[in-house]
Amino acid sequence: MRRDNEILEVIIEPAINRLRLIWRDGKRIRMELNLEEVEVLVITKNNGEESIQVSFNDSLMKDLIVNTKPHISVVWGTLRDI
């Protein structure tokens, strides 16, 4: 996926519950994530905005939200408020 000079590469390996995300800005890597124990992947399109929501098997992990339109951004945490 390309937005201006940014590229988001998403590699899905459903058989082993793995997801790899690489976000590039030109030749520079802004973020690279190799995620395991992925349970659910949801793509949402709404009013000109698009995002990918990744949920994990681990209940202590917050969902990863990757906004892909109108621009690429990431929202994530490691622990839920208990």
C-alpha positions as CSV (number, residue, x, y, z in Angstrom):
1,M,0.0,0.0,0.0
2,R,1.4,3.4,-0.9
3,R,0.5,6.8,0.5
4,D,2.5,9.7,-1.0
5,N,6.2,8.6,-0.5
6,E,5.3,6.1,2.3
7,I,4.9,2.4,1.7
8,L,3.2,-0.1,4.1
9,E,4.0,-3.8,3.3
10,V,1.7,-6.3,5.1
11,I,2.7,-10.0,5.0
12,I,0.1,-12.4,6.4
13,E,0.8,-16.0,7.3
14,P,-2.6,-17.3,8.5
15,A,-1.5,-20.9,8.9
16,I,0.9,-20.0,11.7
17,N,-0.9,-16.8,13.1
18,R,1.9,-14.5,12.0
19,L,1.8,-11.0,10.6
20,R,4.7,-8.9,9.4
21,L,4.4,-5.1,8.9
22,I,7.0,-2.9,7.3
23,W,6.4,0.8,7.0
24,R,8.9,2.7,4.8
25,D,9.4,6.4,4.2
26,G,11.4,6.5,1.0
27,K,14.4,4.2,1.7
28,R,14.2,4.6,5.5
29,I,12.3,2.0,7.5
30,R,10.0,3.8,10.0
31,M,8.7,0.6,11.6
32,E,9.1,-3.1,11.3
33,L,7.0,-5.5,13.3
34,N,7.0,-9.3,13.3
35,L,3.8,-10.3,15.2
36,E,2.9,-13.8,16.4
37,E,-0.2,-15.1,18.1
38,V,-2.4,-13.0,15.8
39,E,-6.0,-14.0,16.4
40,V,-8.1,-11.6,14.2
41,L,-7.3,-9.2,11.4
42,V,-10.1,-6.7,10.5
43,I,-9.9,-4.2,7.7
44,T,-12.2,-1.2,8.0
45,K,-13.2,1.4,5.4
46,N,-15.4,4.3,6.6
47,N,-15.9,7.8,5.3
48,G,-12.6,8.0,3.4
49,E,-10.6,6.5,6.2
50,E,-9.1,3.0,6.2
51,S,-7.5,0.9,9.0
52,I,-6.3,-2.5,9.9
53,Q,-7.0,-3.8,13.4
54,V,-5.0,-6.7,14.7
55,S,-6.1,-8.7,17.8
56,F,-4.0,-11.2,19.6
57,N,-4.5,-14.5,21.5
58,D,-2.9,-12.9,24.6
59,S,-5.6,-11.1,26.6
60,L,-3.1,-8.6,28.0
61,M,-2.2,-7.3,24.6
62,K,-4.1,-4.3,23.3
63,D,-5.2,-4.4,19.7
64,L,-2.8,-2.9,17.1
65,I,-4.5,-0.3,14.9
66,V,-2.7,0.7,11.7
67,N,-4.5,3.6,10.0
68,T,-3.8,3.4,6.3
69,K,-5.9,6.2,4.9
70,P,-5.8,9.2,4.6
71,H,-2.2,8.7,5.9
72,I,-0.3,5.9,7.7
73,S,-0.1,6.0,11.5
74,V,0.0,3.4,14.3
75,V,-1.8,3.1,17.6
76,W,-0.7,0.4,20.0
77,G,-0.1,-0.5,23.7
78,T,1.1,-3.5,25.6
79,L,-1.1,-3.8,28.6
80,R,-4.8,-3.2,29.0
81,D,-6.0,-1.1,31.9
82,I,-7.0,-3.7,34.6
